[in-house]
Amino acid sequence: MKKLALLVIVSLAMLSSISCAGNKKEKPKAAAGSVAWLAWDQAMAAAQSEGKFIAVDVYTDWCKWCKVMDEKTYADPAVTGLMKESFVAVKLNAESANPVNFQGKTYTEMDLARSFNISGYPTTMFLASDGTVLETIPGYIEAPVFKNILDYFASNSYKNTNLDQYLSGKQ
């Protein structure tokens, strides 16, 4: 079962990388009732002061599956509810030259994404409130699976169970 979950994640990552070679367009707008996105520096400060996890959506403007996640996954009421309760949400444009601060250094968004070894989009990262990377998940994630991933962190299951095991128990 663990191999099957890994195979699904790798397949989705490959599919999203291939699909994202489409046309370049404007940054997708958040749908009404969707996740409230903060700027990077604002999100880091809020996570520390509120003791919340940080959910990072690493995207590009031209990525089709990034837009689908915006329209479907991040607009799902179950996802938005959990995000508001336990997470601070931030978008990181992997092609932007905008400066951001992370752990005492200034990066461009592009350089920060590279420092996390992200090369496919979308990629979702989960960080502890202090900025420690807890999990990096490449590829499009459907809302029900994303909700289970949010539950994994919100319930603190990440402390004693790996994500694949947790998700296999949710199927």
C-alpha positions as CSV (number, residue, x, y, z in Angstrom):
1,M,0.0,0.0,0.0
2,K,2.9,2.3,0.8
3,K,4.4,1.7,-2.6
4,L,1.0,2.4,-4.3
5,A,0.7,5.7,-2.5
6,L,4.2,6.7,-3.5
7,L,3.5,5.6,-7.1
8,V,0.4,7.8,-7.1
9,I,2.3,10.8,-5.8
10,V,5.1,10.4,-8.3
11,S,2.7,9.9,-11.2
12,L,0.8,13.0,-10.2
13,A,4.0,15.0,-10.0
14,M,5.1,13.8,-13.5
15,L,1.7,14.5,-14.9
16,S,1.6,18.0,-13.5
17,S,5.1,18.8,-14.7
18,I,4.1,17.8,-18.2
19,S,0.8,19.6,-18.1
20,C,2.3,22.8,-16.9
21,A,4.1,23.4,-20.1
22,G,1.0,25.3,-21.4
23,N,0.5,28.9,-22.1
24,K,1.6,31.7,-19.7
25,K,-1.2,33.8,-18.2
26,E,-2.0,36.1,-15.3
27,K,-1.8,34.8,-11.7
28,P,-5.1,33.1,-10.9
29,K,-7.5,35.0,-8.7
30,A,-8.8,33.4,-5.5
31,A,-12.4,32.4,-5.8
32,A,-14.9,33.7,-3.3
33,G,-14.8,31.6,-0.1
34,S,-11.4,30.2,-0.9
35,V,-8.2,30.3,1.2
36,A,-7.0,33.6,2.5
37,W,-3.4,33.9,1.1
38,L,-0.8,36.1,2.9
39,A,2.4,37.5,1.6
40,W,5.5,35.4,2.5
41,D,6.9,37.7,5.2
42,Q,3.4,38.3,6.7
43,A,2.7,34.6,6.7
44,M,5.9,33.7,8.5
45,A,5.2,36.4,11.2
46,A,1.6,35.3,11.6
47,A,2.5,31.6,11.9
48,Q,5.0,32.3,14.7
49,S,2.7,34.6,16.6
50,E,-0.4,32.3,16.2
51,G,1.5,29.0,16.5
52,K,0.0,27.7,13.3
53,F,1.4,25.5,10.5
54,I,2.4,27.2,7.2
55,A,0.9,25.8,4.0
56,V,2.9,27.0,1.0
57,D,1.5,26.7,-2.5
58,V,4.5,26.8,-4.9
59,Y,3.2,27.7,-8.3
60,T,3.9,29.4,-11.6
61,D,1.6,31.7,-13.6
62,W,1.5,29.3,-16.6
63,C,0.8,26.1,-14.7
64,K,-2.6,24.6,-15.6
65,W,-2.8,22.3,-12.5
66,C,-1.9,25.2,-10.2
67,K,-5.0,27.0,-11.5
68,V,-7.1,23.9,-11.0
69,M,-5.9,23.6,-7.4
70,D,-6.9,27.3,-6.9
71,E,-10.4,26.7,-8.5
72,K,-11.2,23.3,-6.9
73,T,-9.0,22.3,-4.0
74,Y,-8.5,25.7,-2.3
75,A,-12.2,26.6,-2.9
76,D,-13.5,23.4,-1.2
77,P,-15.3,24.3,2.1
78,A,-13.7,21.5,4.1
79,V,-10.3,22.6,3.0
80,T,-10.9,26.3,3.6
81,G,-12.3,25.6,7.1
82,L,-9.2,23.6,8.2
83,M,-6.9,26.0,6.6
84,K,-8.4,28.9,8.6
85,E,-8.3,27.0,11.8
86,S,-4.8,25.5,11.8
87,F,-2.8,27.0,9.0
88,V,-1.4,30.2,7.6
89,A,-1.5,30.1,3.8
90,V,1.1,31.6,1.5
91,K,1.7,31.4,-2.3
92,L,5.3,31.3,-3.6
93,N,5.7,32.1,-7.3
94,A,8.6,30.0,-8.4
95,E,9.4,32.5,-11.2
96,S,9.1,35.7,-9.3
97,A,12.0,38.1,-8.5
98,N,10.0,39.5,-5.5
99,P,12.2,39.5,-2.4
100,V,11.2,37.4,0.7
101,N,12.9,36.8,4.0
102,F,13.4,33.3,5.3
103,Q,15.5,32.3,8.3
104,G,17.5,35.5,8.4
105,K,18.3,35.6,4.7
106,T,16.7,37.5,1.8
107,Y,15.8,35.5,-1.4
108,T,13.8,36.1,-4.5
109,E,10.7,33.8,-4.5
110,M,12.4,32.0,-7.4
111,D,15.6,31.4,-5.4
112,L,13.7,30.3,-2.3
113,A,11.8,27.7,-4.4
114,R,15.1,26.5,-5.8
115,S,16.6,26.3,-2.3
116,F,13.8,23.8,-1.4
117,N,14.7,21.8,-4.6
118,I,11.3,22.4,-6.2
119,S,11.2,21.8,-9.9
120,G,7.6,20.8,-10.6
121,Y,4.4,22.7,-10.1
122,P,2.2,22.8,-8.2
123,T,4.1,21.7,-5.1
124,T,2.7,22.1,-1.7
125,M,4.9,22.5,1.3
126,F,4.0,22.3,5.0
127,L,6.2,24.1,7.5
128,A,6.1,24.3,11.3
129,S,5.5,27.7,12.7
130,D,9.2,28.2,13.1
131,G,9.8,27.6,9.3
132,T,11.0,24.0,9.6
133,V,10.0,22.0,6.5
134,L,7.8,19.1,7.5
135,E,6.6,17.8,4.2
136,T,6.9,18.6,0.5
137,I,4.3,17.2,-1.9
138,P,4.6,17.6,-5.6
139,G,1.7,17.7,-8.0
140,Y,-2.0,18.4,-8.1
141,I,-3.9,17.3,-5.0
142,E,-7.7,16.8,-5.0
143,A,-9.7,18.4,-2.2
144,P,-10.6,15.2,-0.3
145,V,-6.9,14.1,-0.2
146,F,-5.8,17.6,0.6
147,K,-8.2,17.7,3.5
148,N,-6.7,14.4,4.8
149,I,-3.2,15.9,4.6
150,L,-4.4,19.0,6.5
151,D,-5.9,16.6,9.2
152,Y,-2.5,14.8,9.3
153,F,-0.8,18.0,10.5
154,A,-3.7,19.5,12.5
155,S,-4.1,16.3,14.6
156,N,-0.3,16.2,15.1
157,S,-0.2,12.7,13.5
158,Y,2.9,13.9,11.6
159,K,4.9,13.4,14.9
160,N,4.5,9.7,15.0
161,T,3.2,8.5,11.6
162,N,4.5,9.1,8.1
163,L,2.2,10.7,5.6
164,D,1.8,7.6,3.3
165,Q,0.8,5.5,6.2
166,Y,-1.7,8.1,7.4
167,L,-3.2,8.5,4.0
168,S,-3.5,4.8,3.3
169,G,-5.5,4.5,6.5
170,K,-7.9,7.1,5.2
171,Q,-8.9,5.3,2.0
